[in-house]
Amino acid sequence: MKCFEKLVRDFITSSLPASMDPLQFAYRHNRSTDDAIAHLLHTTLTHLDEGGGNYVKMLFVDYSSAFNTIIPSLLTTKLGDLGLHTSLCDWISNFLTDTPQSVRVGNCASSTLTLSTGAPQGCVLSPLLYSLYTYDCTATSSSTIIVKFADDTVVMGLISENDERAYLEEIKHLENWCQENNLLLNVSKTKELIVDCSKKQERHYQPVRISGTTLERVDSFRYLGVHISQDLSWSRHTNSLAKKARQCLHHLRRLKRLQTALQGTAELLHLHY
């Protein structure tokens, strides 16, 4: 089945129109996480270089069980809007509807539960279908952008003259879009990062609230494997990589000592027998 899913995935990818959201970097030809990160940083630096006390606010959005919230009927409507053939849309709807699932631990299995919402976890098609499900989640203002890589989403506000209204309205629009598309924002894991290189004045940044909860503001966030800091330095990212490298070297040294010990044991056994 996975082989067939790969064929369907490749066919869908090759059939997508060029007019799709250019800021969705997942499952696009010649695009990767590197492009998403590069675009985010380039946009930030370009806005800061314009001067005038400009700064950038980034909202790193987290969804609760994103793949499990896809509504098949709504997905097929969106796929049709993207120009996919009706028969393919019907097949995908059938693939996602009335899916039996159960949990097995050892020899014990749970009772079967039939699901008609969401894409199966571990399914080859699931990430692509989710990306297409959210293709219409785009920015509504020229001073905001929404960068996406599958379910990793960043709302960016390019703030000038301390005017954050468009940014806050964009977040409100995202809330409404999520309600219309059966997606739930995970408020506790959604974080805000501010990049402001101005040293001449103290600013009062407006807090971001979702569902009555004020979101946490952080000085660094790990996005698509890269630590992005509020000063745009690479210190935290390089320190993280160096720490992982030291851990790998430590494990390699232990394996080398273990290999030496095993070789000595093998020689003793050979002499004994």
Kinemage of the C-alpha trace (Angstrom):
@kinemage 1
@onewidth
@group {chain A} dominant
@subgroup {mainchain}
@vectorlist {calphas} color= white
{ca met a 1} P 0.000 0.000 0.000
{ca lys a 2} L 2.840 2.405 0.809
{ca cys a 3} L 4.243 1.926 -2.698
{ca phe a 4} L 0.889 2.913 -4.182
{ca glu a 5} L 0.677 5.904 -1.831
{ca lys a 6} L 4.081 7.063 -3.095
{ca leu a 7} L 2.814 6.879 -6.681
{ca val a 8} L -0.260 8.934 -5.754
{ca arg a 9} L 1.904 11.428 -3.848
{ca asp a 10} L 4.248 11.908 -6.805
{ca phe a 11} L 1.322 12.289 -9.203
{ca ile a 12} L -0.351 14.916 -7.003
{ca thr a 13} L 2.912 16.820 -6.573
{ca ser a 14} L 3.484 16.931 -10.332
{ca ser a 15} L -0.110 18.077 -10.943
{ca leu a 16} L -0.134 21.057 -8.576
{ca pro a 17} L -0.512 24.484 -10.212
{ca ala a 18} L 2.394 26.914 -10.192
{ca ser a 19} L 0.092 29.508 -8.616
{ca met a 20} L 0.050 27.693 -5.265
{ca asp a 21} L 1.187 29.613 -2.194
{ca pro a 22} L 4.924 30.233 -2.811
{ca leu a 23} L 5.518 30.381 0.944
{ca gln a 24} L 4.559 26.723 1.427
{ca phe a 25} L 7.977 25.116 1.112
{ca ala a 26} L 7.018 21.486 1.737
{ca tyr a 27} L 6.577 19.096 -1.209
{ca arg a 28} L 7.564 21.696 -3.797
{ca his a 29} L 10.120 21.040 -6.519
{ca asn a 30} L 13.617 22.289 -5.612
{ca arg a 31} L 12.488 23.520 -2.181
{ca ser a 32} L 13.463 22.380 1.293
{ca thr a 33} L 13.637 23.434 4.933
{ca asp a 34} L 16.763 25.426 4.048
{ca asp a 35} L 14.714 27.584 1.683
{ca ala a 36} L 12.051 28.221 4.328
{ca ile a 37} L 14.660 29.300 6.886
{ca ala a 38} L 16.569 31.403 4.334
{ca his a 39} L 13.379 33.204 3.270
{ca leu a 40} L 12.416 33.918 6.876
{ca leu a 41} L 15.845 35.343 7.739
{ca his a 42} L 16.204 37.267 4.462
{ca thr a 43} L 12.792 38.903 4.912
{ca thr a 44} L 13.673 39.840 8.487
{ca leu a 45} L 17.055 41.350 7.612
{ca thr a 46} L 15.652 43.237 4.617
{ca his a 47} L 12.979 44.861 6.784
{ca leu a 48} L 15.469 45.755 9.526
{ca asp a 49} L 17.878 47.265 6.981
{ca glu a 50} L 15.200 49.726 5.877
{ca gly a 51} L 15.803 51.548 9.166
{ca gly a 52} L 13.277 53.882 10.731
{ca gly a 53} L 13.116 51.840 13.907
{ca asn a 54} L 11.684 48.807 12.119
{ca tyr a 55} L 11.399 45.474 13.921
{ca val a 56} L 9.971 42.038 13.224
{ca lys a 57} L 7.640 39.885 15.305
{ca met a 58} L 7.494 36.157 14.630
{ca leu a 59} L 4.750 33.869 15.883
{ca phe a 60} L 5.766 30.209 15.765
{ca val a 61} L 2.443 28.387 15.561
{ca asp a 62} L 1.818 24.931 16.983
{ca tyr a 63} L -1.313 22.920 16.183
{ca ser a 64} L -2.807 20.209 18.371
{ca ser a 65} L -2.829 16.866 16.493
{ca ala a 66} L -2.758 18.659 13.157
{ca phe a 67} L -3.008 15.588 10.905
{ca asn a 68} L -5.903 14.180 12.939
{ca thr a 69} L -8.132 17.190 12.292
{ca ile a 70} L -8.414 17.015 8.500
{ca ile a 71} L -12.042 16.897 7.335
{ca pro a 72} L -12.114 14.715 4.160
{ca ser a 73} L -15.039 16.533 2.528
{ca leu a 74} L -13.364 19.912 3.008
{ca leu a 75} L -10.042 18.533 1.760
{ca thr a 76} L -11.559 17.173 -1.462
{ca thr a 77} L -13.197 20.550 -2.111
{ca lys a 78} L -9.810 22.235 -1.798
{ca leu a 79} L -8.157 19.627 -4.010
{ca gly a 80} L -10.798 20.290 -6.640
{ca asp a 81} L -10.091 24.023 -6.394
{ca leu a 82} L -6.429 23.203 -7.075
{ca gly a 83} L -7.434 21.479 -10.315
{ca leu a 84} L -7.047 17.821 -9.328
{ca his a 85} L -9.280 15.357 -11.170
{ca thr a 86} L -12.602 14.451 -9.562
{ca ser a 87} L -11.831 10.722 -9.537
{ca leu a 88} L -8.592 11.352 -7.626
{ca cys a 89} L -10.428 13.568 -5.133
{ca asp a 90} L -13.026 10.829 -4.622
{ca trp a 91} L -10.298 8.218 -4.069
{ca ile a 92} L -8.617 10.395 -1.428
{ca ser a 93} L -11.963 10.967 0.294
{ca asn a 94} L -12.587 7.210 0.350
{ca phe a 95} L -9.019 6.626 1.589
{ca leu a 96} L -9.569 8.929 4.588
{ca thr a 97} L -13.171 7.969 5.409
{ca asp a 98} L -14.270 5.098 7.671
{ca thr a 99} L -10.689 4.114 8.491
{ca pro a 100} L -10.522 1.265 11.059
{ca gln a 101} L -7.787 1.701 13.675
{ca ser a 102} L -6.683 -0.264 16.715
{ca val a 103} L -3.710 -0.391 19.076
{ca arg a 104} L -1.657 -3.538 19.641
{ca val a 105} L 0.801 -4.032 22.512
{ca gly a 106} L 2.447 -7.438 22.323
{ca asn a 107} L -0.353 -9.975 21.938
{ca cys a 108} L -3.030 -7.623 23.256
{ca ala a 109} L -5.102 -5.558 20.832
{ca ser a 110} L -7.705 -2.905 21.535
{ca ser a 111} L -11.151 -2.864 20.006
{ca thr a 112} L -11.384 -1.323 16.526
{ca leu a 113} L -12.422 2.309 16.217
{ca thr a 114} L -13.655 3.690 12.899
{ca leu a 115} L -12.438 7.213 12.101
{ca ser a 116} L -13.804 9.585 9.484
{ca thr a 117} L -11.612 12.580 10.320
{ca gly a 118} L -7.884 13.063 9.923
{ca ala a 119} L -5.054 11.428 7.998
{ca pro a 120} L -3.449 8.259 9.412
{ca gln a 121} L -0.195 8.768 11.317
{ca gly a 122} L 2.779 7.306 9.464
{ca cys a 123} L 0.910 7.395 6.171
{ca val a 124} L 3.020 8.438 3.173
{ca leu a 125} L 0.291 10.768 1.919
{ca ser a 126} L -0.539 12.465 5.233
{ca pro a 127} L 2.053 15.307 5.216
{ca leu a 128} L 1.255 16.227 1.613
{ca leu a 129} L -2.502 16.140 2.185
{ca tyr a 130} L -2.089 18.376 5.222
{ca ser a 131} L -0.017 20.844 3.201
{ca leu a 132} L -2.774 20.996 0.583
{ca tyr a 133} L -5.436 21.261 3.287
{ca thr a 134} L -3.769 24.461 4.535
{ca tyr a 135} L -2.819 25.940 1.151
{ca asp a 136} L -5.363 28.764 1.556
{ca cys a 137} L -3.906 29.886 4.895
{ca thr a 138} L -2.137 32.963 3.534
{ca ala a 139} L -1.383 36.476 4.735
{ca thr a 140} L -4.008 39.179 4.297
{ca ser a 141} L -1.735 42.230 4.613
{ca ser a 142} L 1.337 43.489 2.775
{ca ser a 143} L 3.138 43.926 6.112
{ca thr a 144} L 2.634 40.313 7.216
{ca ile a 145} L 3.690 36.990 5.738
{ca ile a 146} L 2.999 33.371 6.663
{ca val a 147} L 5.860 30.942 6.074
{ca lys a 148} L 4.903 27.249 6.057
{ca phe a 149} L 6.653 23.925 5.858
{ca ala a 150} L 3.869 21.317 6.191
{ca asp a 151} L 2.495 21.980 9.705
{ca asp a 152} L 5.421 24.192 10.815
{ca thr a 153} L 3.963 27.687 10.485
{ca val a 154} L 5.378 31.145 11.231
{ca val a 155} L 3.348 34.369 11.153
{ca met a 156} L 5.701 37.311 10.587
{ca gly a 157} L 4.803 40.920 11.276
{ca leu a 158} L 7.017 43.510 9.561
{ca ile a 159} L 6.496 46.367 11.997
{ca ser a 160} L 7.110 50.002 11.058
{ca glu a 161} L 6.450 53.089 13.198
{ca asn a 162} L 5.432 50.831 16.104
{ca asp a 163} L 2.189 49.949 14.297
{ca glu a 164} L 1.363 46.327 15.135
{ca arg a 165} L -2.287 46.400 14.080
{ca ala a 166} L -1.842 44.413 10.861
{ca tyr a 167} L 0.171 41.757 12.720
{ca leu a 168} L -2.453 41.379 15.456
{ca glu a 169} L -5.258 41.311 12.879
{ca glu a 170} L -3.381 38.592 10.970
{ca ile a 171} L -3.266 36.453 14.106
{ca lys a 172} L -6.989 37.012 14.614
{ca his a 173} L -7.580 35.990 11.007
{ca leu a 174} L -5.525 32.840 11.626
{ca glu a 175} L -7.712 32.028 14.646
{ca asn a 176} L -10.852 32.353 12.524
{ca trp a 177} L -9.317 30.285 9.722
{ca cys a 178} L -8.467 27.516 12.192
{ca gln a 179} L -12.044 27.442 13.469
{ca glu a 180} L -13.399 27.187 9.930
{ca asn a 181} L -10.983 24.357 9.088
{ca asn a 182} L -11.270 22.324 12.299
{ca leu a 183} L -7.704 23.084 13.437
{ca leu a 184} L -6.889 23.756 17.078
{ca leu a 185} L -4.069 26.106 18.064
{ca asn a 186} L -1.882 24.771 20.867
{ca val a 187} L -1.558 27.954 22.915
{ca ser a 188} L 0.971 26.535 25.381
{ca lys a 189} L 3.432 25.629 22.589
{ca thr a 190} L 2.861 28.656 20.359
{ca lys a 191} L 5.648 31.184 21.016
{ca glu a 192} L 6.481 34.727 19.961
{ca leu a 193} L 9.969 36.000 19.106
{ca ile a 194} L 10.845 39.659 18.514
{ca val a 195} L 13.824 40.775 16.441
{ca asp a 196} L 14.592 44.416 17.189
{ca cys a 197} L 18.078 45.828 16.607
{ca ser a 198} L 17.191 49.388 17.620
{ca lys a 199} L 19.121 50.520 20.700
{ca lys a 200} L 17.912 54.108 20.825
{ca gln a 201} L 14.557 53.603 22.492
{ca glu a 202} L 12.693 51.375 24.865
{ca arg a 203} L 9.624 49.878 23.260
{ca his a 204} L 6.387 48.584 24.634
{ca tyr a 205} L 5.422 45.566 22.546
{ca gln a 206} L 1.781 44.625 22.498
{ca pro a 207} L 1.147 41.150 23.942
{ca val a 208} L -0.454 38.495 21.756
{ca arg a 209} L -3.530 36.742 23.117
{ca ile a 210} L -5.242 33.678 21.707
{ca ser a 211} L -8.461 32.401 23.287
{ca gly a 212} L -7.883 34.761 26.202
{ca thr a 213} L -4.382 33.426 26.934
{ca thr a 214} L -1.298 35.619 26.604
{ca leu a 215} L 1.356 33.839 24.564
{ca glu a 216} L 4.864 33.355 25.918
{ca arg a 217} L 7.612 35.529 24.444
{ca val a 218} L 10.979 33.789 23.987
{ca asp a 219} L 14.486 34.954 23.071
{ca ser a 220} L 15.193 31.914 20.869
{ca phe a 221} L 13.169 29.275 19.043
{ca arg a 222} L 14.162 26.087 17.248
{ca tyr a 223} L 12.499 26.198 13.838
{ca leu a 224} L 13.028 23.354 11.361
{ca gly a 225} L 16.148 22.295 13.240
{ca val a 226} L 17.731 25.759 13.407
{ca his a 227} L 17.865 27.905 16.558
{ca ile a 228} L 16.697 31.424 15.643
{ca ser a 229} L 17.678 34.016 18.265
{ca gln a 230} L 16.269 37.483 18.843
{ca asp a 231} L 19.652 39.024 17.956
{ca leu a 232} L 19.939 36.766 14.870
{ca ser a 233} L 23.290 35.452 16.086
{ca trp a 234} L 24.326 31.841 15.515
{ca ser a 235} L 25.751 31.305 19.010
{ca arg a 236} L 22.922 29.176 20.354
{ca his a 237} L 22.704 27.083 17.207
{ca thr a 238} L 26.444 26.440 16.983
{ca asn a 239} L 26.617 25.654 20.710
{ca ser a 240} L 23.817 23.117 20.247
{ca leu a 241} L 25.630 21.488 17.323
{ca ala a 242} L 28.901 21.401 19.263
{ca lys a 243} L 27.156 19.743 22.208
{ca lys a 244} L 25.696 17.043 19.955
{ca ala a 245} L 29.096 16.496 18.340
{ca arg a 246} L 30.738 16.048 21.750
{ca gln a 247} L 28.070 13.513 22.716
{ca cys a 248} L 28.673 11.566 19.500
{ca leu a 249} L 32.440 11.556 20.086
{ca his a 250} L 31.878 10.330 23.647
{ca his a 251} L 29.775 7.414 22.392
{ca leu a 252} L 32.362 6.593 19.711
{ca arg a 253} L 35.122 6.470 22.332
{ca arg a 254} L 33.035 4.119 24.458
{ca leu a 255} L 32.396 1.899 21.450
{ca lys a 256} L 36.120 1.853 20.668
{ca arg a 257} L 36.951 0.716 24.217
{ca leu a 258} L 34.194 -1.887 23.994
{ca gln a 259} L 35.569 -3.122 20.670
{ca thr a 260} L 39.055 -3.500 22.200
{ca ala a 261} L 37.628 -5.441 25.138
{ca leu a 262} L 35.634 -7.715 22.833
{ca gln a 263} L 38.696 -8.411 20.694
{ca gly a 264} L 40.649 -9.396 23.821
{ca thr a 265} L 37.841 -11.706 24.919
{ca ala a 266} L 37.692 -13.298 21.465
{ca glu a 267} L 41.438 -13.974 21.537
{ca leu a 268} L 41.188 -15.602 24.978
{ca leu a 269} L 38.331 -17.806 23.819
{ca his a 270} L 40.320 -18.796 20.733
{ca leu a 271} L 43.338 -19.776 22.854
{ca his a 272} L 41.158 -21.645 25.348
{ca tyr a 273} L 39.463 -23.777 22.721
